[in-house]
């Protein structure tokens, strides 16, 4: 069997020894360092996760198959808190009935065919350039810092310089953030021999086959926005072992310039539009077409364009 043909069921049905051999083969074929296997439990489901390292970037195996993606808003059954919260938002902003709105803001249900692939555990930001501690820009900032302050951030005309220190004042991490276009961001990830996820791949990677509105279920807190909660199922790695779709402010670009996933730039949260609307932006199949078109236009701007790197399996 080709590694790309590995399905969810086949991978989880493998005996442990066979799974280790498959993971070792994938690592050898693609020049990766295997990081081991673990059985991950997430909101009542379990999955064998295989992780790999590629030059400091972690990847997890995401099996393929013929998954059903998208969401049918007509089958969403809100709890009383969600209904009440949405009713307030609908009254203020002139929104349609809740199920109709959910349906309009999620991709339609469809069956697609996807190969197995390796997906980055964390989002990657091509706008950020890692700097060495002896870089002149870092050394200039270090010279102005008192030991033990913990960290400092400054902004320059061409971007933001962020330097982190330990208690002794030693540089532990330094990066320069610069504004880039979508094309520059895609070129940056391609220069690493990688590509970003397609919209369908992103949905599959995020939801891991969950049929609910969110990858953890249909519910959410109705007294706080997701970005203000540091704990909860949205902050945990998902079934595949990916840190994905955790914060509406950290939307991710895909291979389609006008399609972003995993957030709305924080628009619903920042605007105080209502808790249901804020959480809906983390729905696996969520799409804000207007935001996507704006983000890809000449009027759009960002000092970070997060992407979800993918390694295709041969």
C-alpha positions in Angstrom: 0.0 0.0 0.0 1.2 3.5 -0.8 1.4 5.7 2.3 -0.9 8.2 0.6 -3.6 5.5 0.5 -3.7 4.9 4.2 -7.2 5.5 5.6 -8.3 6.4 9.1 -9.7 2.9 9.7 -6.6 1.1 8.3 -4.2 3.2 10.4 -6.1 2.6 13.6 -6.6 -1.1 12.9 -2.8 -1.7 12.5 -1.1 -3.6 15.3 1.3 -1.4 17.2 4.4 -3.0 15.7 3.0 -2.6 12.2 2.1 1.1 12.9 5.6 1.8 14.1 7.0 0.3 10.9 4.7 2.4 8.8 5.8 5.5 10.7 9.4 4.6 10.4 9.0 4.1 6.7 7.3 7.5 6.2 10.1 9.2 8.1 12.8 7.4 6.1 11.1 8.1 2.7 10.6 11.8 3.5 13.7 12.7 5.5 12.0 13.2 8.8 12.8 12.3 12.4 10.1 10.1 13.9 8.9 11.4 17.3 6.9 8.3 18.3 3.3 7.1 18.5 0.7 7.8 21.1 -3.0 7.1 21.5 -4.8 10.4 21.8 -8.3 10.7 23.4 -10.4 13.8 22.5 -14.0 14.4 23.5 -14.9 10.7 23.6 -12.9 9.6 20.5 -9.5 8.1 20.3 -6.8 7.9 17.6 -3.3 6.7 17.2 -1.1 9.8 16.6 2.2 9.6 14.8 4.4 12.7 15.0 7.5 13.7 13.0 10.1 16.5 13.0 11.3 18.3 10.0 14.0 20.9 10.8 12.2 21.9 14.1 8.7 21.9 12.6 6.4 19.1 14.0 4.1 17.2 11.8 1.3 14.6 12.5 0.0 11.9 10.3 -3.5 12.7 9.0 -5.0 9.6 7.4 -7.1 9.9 4.2 -10.2 8.4 2.8 -13.6 9.6 1.6 -14.8 11.9 4.4 -18.0 13.9 4.6 -17.0 17.6 4.9 -19.2 20.7 5.5 -22.2 21.2 7.7 -26.0 21.2 7.2 -27.2 24.1 9.3 -30.8 22.7 9.4 -29.7 20.0 11.8 -28.1 22.3 14.3 -30.0 22.2 17.6 -28.9 25.1 19.8 -29.2 24.9 23.6 -31.3 27.7 25.3 -28.2 29.8 26.0 -27.1 29.7 22.4 -30.6 30.6 21.2 -31.0 33.5 23.5 -27.6 34.9 22.7 -28.2 34.6 19.0 -31.6 36.2 19.3 -30.0 39.3 20.8 -27.4 39.5 17.9 -30.1 38.9 15.3 -32.2 41.7 16.7 -29.3 44.1 16.7 -27.9 43.2 13.3 -30.9 42.1 11.4 -29.8 38.5 11.0 -31.9 35.6 9.6 -33.2 32.7 11.7 -30.3 30.9 13.5 -30.3 27.6 11.5 -30.4 29.6 8.2 -27.5 31.8 9.4 -25.4 28.7 10.4 -26.1 27.1 7.0 -25.1 30.3 5.2 -21.8 30.6 7.2 -20.7 27.0 6.7 -19.7 25.0 3.7 -22.3 22.6 2.3 -22.1 18.9 3.1 -20.2 16.9 0.5 -18.2 13.8 0.2 -14.7 14.2 -1.0 -11.6 12.0 -1.5 -8.4 12.9 0.3 -5.0 11.2 0.6 -3.2 10.6 3.8 -0.7 13.4 4.5 1.5 15.0 7.1 0.1 18.2 8.5 2.0 20.7 10.7 1.0 20.5 14.4 1.2 24.3 14.7 0.4 27.0 12.2 3.3 28.6 10.4 3.7 32.3 9.8 5.8 33.2 6.8 5.8 36.8 7.9 8.1 35.9 10.8 11.9 35.7 10.4 13.8 34.0 13.2 17.0 35.9 14.1 20.1 34.7 15.8 21.0 36.2 19.2 24.1 37.8 17.7 22.1 39.5 14.9 23.0 43.3 15.0 19.3 44.2 15.4 19.0 41.9 18.4 22.2 43.0 19.9 21.1 46.6 19.7 17.9 45.9 21.5 19.7 43.7 24.1 22.0 46.6 25.0 19.0 48.7 26.1 17.4 46.0 28.3 17.8 45.6 32.0 18.5 41.9 33.1 15.5 40.1 34.5 12.7 42.1 33.0 11.3 39.1 31.2 10.9 40.4 27.7 10.4 43.5 25.5 8.9 44.3 22.1 9.6 47.2 19.8 8.4 48.2 16.4 10.4 49.3 13.4 9.3 50.8 10.1 9.7 47.5 8.3 8.1 45.3 10.9 8.2 44.3 14.6 11.2 43.0 16.4 10.3 40.7 19.2 13.0 39.4 21.6 12.4 37.1 24.5 14.9 36.9 27.4 15.4 34.6 30.4 15.8 35.9 33.9 19.5 36.5 33.4 18.9 38.7 30.4 20.0 36.1 27.9 18.2 36.0 24.5 16.1 32.8 24.3 14.2 33.7 21.1 14.2 36.5 18.6 12.0 37.2 15.5 11.2 39.9 13.1 7.7 40.3 11.9 7.1 42.0 8.5 4.1 42.6 6.4 3.8 40.3 3.3 1.3 39.7 0.6 -0.5 36.4 0.1 1.7 35.5 -2.8 4.8 36.3 -0.8 3.5 34.2 2.1 2.9 31.2 -0.3 6.3 31.7 -1.8 7.9 31.7 1.6 6.4 28.3 2.6 7.2 26.9 -0.9 10.8 27.9 -0.3 10.8 25.3 2.5 9.7 22.6 0.2 6.2 22.6 1.6 2.8 23.9 0.7 -0.2 25.1 2.6 -3.4 23.1 3.0 -6.3 23.3 0.6 -9.7 24.4 2.1 -10.9 20.7 2.1 -7.7 19.5 3.6 -8.0 22.2 6.3 -11.5 21.1 7.2 -10.5 17.4 7.4 -7.4 18.3 9.4 -9.5 20.4 11.9 -12.6 18.3 12.3 -11.0 14.9 12.1 -14.3 13.5 10.9 -16.5 14.9 13.7 -20.1 15.4 12.4 -20.8 18.2 14.9 -20.6 22.0 14.3 -17.4 22.3 16.2 -14.7 19.6 16.4 -15.6 19.0 20.1 -19.4 19.1 19.7 -22.2 21.6 19.3 -21.9 23.5 22.5 -19.7 26.4 23.8 -19.7 28.8 26.7 -22.3 31.6 26.4 -20.5 34.0 28.8 -17.1 34.5 27.1 -15.5 34.6 23.7 -13.0 31.9 22.8 -10.0 34.2 22.7 -10.5 35.1 26.3 -10.6 31.5 27.6 -7.2 29.9 28.0 -8.6 26.4 28.7 -11.3 24.3 27.1 -11.7 21.9 24.3 -10.9 24.6 21.7 -7.5 25.1 23.3 -6.6 21.4 23.2 -4.9 19.6 20.3 -7.6 17.9 18.3 -8.0 14.2 17.5 -5.1 14.2 15.0 -2.8 16.0 17.5 -3.0 19.4 15.8 -3.2 22.8 17.5 -5.8 24.2 15.1 -8.8 26.5 15.1 -8.2 27.8 18.6 -8.5 31.5 18.3 -10.7 33.6 15.9 -7.9 36.2 15.7 -5.6 33.5 14.2 -7.3 32.6 10.9 -5.3 30.6 8.4 -4.8 31.1 4.7 -5.3 28.2 2.3 -4.4 27.5 -1.3 -7.4 29.6 -2.3 -6.5 33.2 -1.7 -10.1 34.2 -0.7 -10.7 31.2 1.6 -9.5 31.5 5.2 -10.3 29.0 7.9 -10.3 28.9 11.7 -11.3 32.5 12.4 -12.6 35.8 11.1 -9.7 38.0 12.1 -11.4 38.6 15.4 -14.1 40.7 13.9 -17.1 39.2 15.7 -15.2 39.3 19.0 -13.7 42.7 18.7 -17.0 44.1 17.6 -18.9 42.6 20.5 -21.3 40.9 18.1 -22.4 38.2 20.6 -20.9 35.1 22.0 -22.6 32.7 19.6 -21.3 34.6 16.6 -17.8 34.7 18.1 -17.7 31.0 18.7 -19.2 30.2 15.3 -16.0 31.4 13.7 -14.3 28.3 15.1 -16.8 25.9 13.5 -14.9 23.4 11.4 -16.7 24.3 8.2 -17.0 28.1 8.9 -16.6 30.4 6.0 -16.8 34.2 6.0 -16.8 34.9 2.3 -16.8 38.7 2.7 -13.8 38.6 5.1 -12.0 36.2 2.8 -12.4 38.5 -0.2 -11.3 41.5 1.8 -8.3 39.7 3.2 -7.2 38.8 -0.3 -7.8 42.3 -1.7 -5.5 45.3 -2.0 -7.4 46.7 1.0 -6.6 43.7 3.2 -3.6 43.8 5.5 -2.0 41.6 8.1 1.3 41.4 9.9 0.9 37.7 10.0 -0.5 35.3 7.4 -0.8 31.9 9.2 -0.7 28.8 7.0 -1.0 25.1 7.7 2.0 23.4 6.1 1.4 20.0 4.4 3.9 17.3 3.3 2.4 15.1 0.6 3.1 11.4 1.1 4.7 9.5 -1.8 
